[in-house]
Amino acid sequence: MPSFRIQIIILVSLVTLFAAMLMREFFISNLSSYQAQIEGLPTKAKVRNVYKNYITSLDSSRIDTFTMEIESVLKDLHKIEIAGEFYSRDIQRFSIGIVILMVILTGSIFLFLFMLITRPLARLLIATEQLQTGDFEIQVKESAYSPLNSLILSFNNMVSELNQSREKLLEAEKQTIWREMARAMAHEIKNPLTPIRLAAQRLEAKHHEHAENLSEVLEKSMGVINEEVDNLQALVNAFSGFAKMPEAKFVSYDLNKQLKEISDQYSDDARIELKLDGELEPILADTMQMKQVLVNLIQNAIQACPGEPHIELSTGVHEQKIVIKIMDHGHGISETDLAKIFEPYFTTKKKGTGLGLAIVRRIIRQHGGDIQVSSALEKGSTFEISLPYKQAKDVL
């Protein structure tokens, strides 16, 4: 099936050709009719009758002159008939060239006008597709002579405004995230400070009392303090890792190979079932960051399963995107927690920092992808990662 542009060009060419042929046929038909009317006139017969009627009444001195004049008239009439035949033949011959010339001129003018419209439309279509991929810097080249130039200007202005709004939104989102993180960080820091203060006050009181079990209290208090300090240190390290995550370094990355290596490492802790797409080519990704993502999700899946964990890992390609699924058969996640699961510092674990899944989502988005989760209580959860299928062999 030819493209819409080709269909329009063919249609206009056929209509132009039909119109030119119709005009040619009309012109030739009228010329033939005129010539037939001329030939049908009894001019020669009337001239001969005039000659017969008046030749006997003329003087012998004027007969020769009259005869020569009559013959001259007859010759002129014959020349007119012959000229008409030649003219009709030439018209039929050259009208074909005229039709071809009309088709070429009309087609050229139409093609020029058509390109003035379709080229900007094609550029707008490409720009729209780039805009859909997240490129807010795209600008369409203006066409000063195109009737769509005002549309191009409006599109460029719209993209500029979208880019400005996006930057403002990102800045507002960053501020909101940092405020939320600061609030959550302050809350998390206050939790270990209370047992540290109580342990220190108890130790101080026993010291002033010169209690006999001072060494025992000292040992217990220091144990509490060290434990809470370790918790604070882990929290600070997690926060630092989230805040200072380096930019991704894209290299050739074999996803299937990475999943096999990770599944071998956890083979003693869980039954891991692999369903990998054998035709999956190496892609562009940051090896360390992707390993961090997969390890985090697999560890969470194992911890979510009671008894012997059963994990399913699968890869595939859908609509030019790589799809990675990590499915467990654990306790599942409630709808309330499901809406908050990727928020920084949200956790349902007793000693979790709540930054693991936030870091996972940040890495995936840095790779131009997305992560979704679906879950049912007492049936399990499925984390689905989608990444752009940028094959390393096509880029490197």
Summary of the structure (lengths in Angstrom):
residues: 396
radius of gyration: 46.2
end to end distance: 35.4
largest distance: 178.8
contacts: 1063
relative contact order: 0.06
helix: 66%
strand: 11%
